[in-house]
Amino acid sequence: MLRSLRMLILTILITLSIPVIRCGSTPAAAPTLAGQTPLKVEVRLQPIVGEASAAPTLSPATASPSPSPTAEPTPFSLYYVSDTQVYAYKYPSVYKKMFAYMANTYQEQNCIGVLMTGDLVDNRKEPRHWNNAKAAIGLLEGKLPFWCVAGNHDVGADKPEYNTYLSYGFCAAKAAGQLYKDGVCWFDTFTAAGQDFLLLGIGWQGDKEYLGWAQEVIQSHPDHDVILLVHSFLTEQGGLTGTGKTLEEALLAGNPNVRLVLCGHNDGSARWERTYEDGHRVNALMYNFQDDKKNGLGYLRVLTFDPKDRSLYVTTYSPWFDDYDYYKDTSRDTFLLEGAW
């Protein structure tokens, strides 16, 4: 009678899902979460994978894992090339050597594009010059964007004629909304090192009608740091050319997000810096060594942007000579601009 009573009680307890102590072992407590129905627990000596087990007890120190630190922005680079016309004319192997170097080394330098400030060819009426330029620049295809502006040798000095230059479609900025007069001027944007940038290209012109368009582009991108590409801006001595004075007054002085100007046209190397009343500073760089047929061939510049202190580190290198620094005074070729962007 007693045995039958025990079996009856055991059957009732299992049916009601009440944990039962069997064989002297204490089962793991079933976890109960607020708002949920208690889990049914079958008593076993060991839990089976995939079934509910006791929730771990966490100390306050480990209850919430520490968030991973936000990755710091990474420095990046841009290649900067000016005045390749003599290579298109006489030294196409130098032209190709330069662009092959950029196409083959951009990853190790974290370089995201090539900036060219004009005079891609020597004579705009010579198809051979354009074909030499195309053979070199084409080495970047599928690897790096190429942003360029026209120089006086590309379109003519007095009455610029853009049809031939534009027909090659060298510049990466191609969308209609990015272009002024089908590409005489253009803008493009990119984001790197945690900052938005605006590239603004001003091709060789015979008038100043483009200034209103350029001003509108800059003002419509107030959170972008602006890098201006123009063929002529600095003289050999580091003063402003006529175009430089026009751009300085119209675009640089009143726009605090304009930070850097790149140019070529004149021989040698020059740097210019000006701080305006609102506190923003603009740096301008110019170099052009291609007229030195013995020692100046193939030089390009690497601009490295460091987000840690917003500095710009400039190096000058010729893949043709495998040589850094054109000048004996290397500070003219390798230098640091602090707070440059």
Secondary structure as UniProt FT lines:
FT   HELIX           2..15
FT   TURN            16..17
FT   TURN            23..24
FT   TURN            34..35
FT   TURN            49..50
FT   TURN            60..62
FT   STRAND          76..81
FT   HELIX           85..89
FT   HELIX           92..105
FT   TURN            106..110
FT   STRAND          111..116
FT   TURN            124..125
FT   HELIX           127..137
FT   HELIX           138..140
FT   TURN            141..143
FT   STRAND          146..148
FT   HELIX           152..155
FT   HELIX           163..167
FT   HELIX           176..178
FT   STRAND          179..180
FT   HELIX           181..183
FT   STRAND          185..192
FT   TURN            193..194
FT   STRAND          195..202
FT   HELIX           210..219
FT   TURN            222..223
FT   STRAND          225..230
FT   TURN            236..237
FT   HELIX           242..247
FT   HELIX           248..252
FT   TURN            253..254
FT   TURN            256..257
FT   STRAND          258..263
FT   STRAND          268..275
FT   TURN            277..278
FT   STRAND          281..288
FT   TURN            290..291
FT   TURN            293..295
FT   TURN            297..298
FT   STRAND          300..306
FT   TURN            307..310
FT   STRAND          311..318
FT   TURN            319..322
FT   STRAND          323..324
FT   HELIX           330..332
FT   STRAND          335..337
FT   TURN            338..339
//
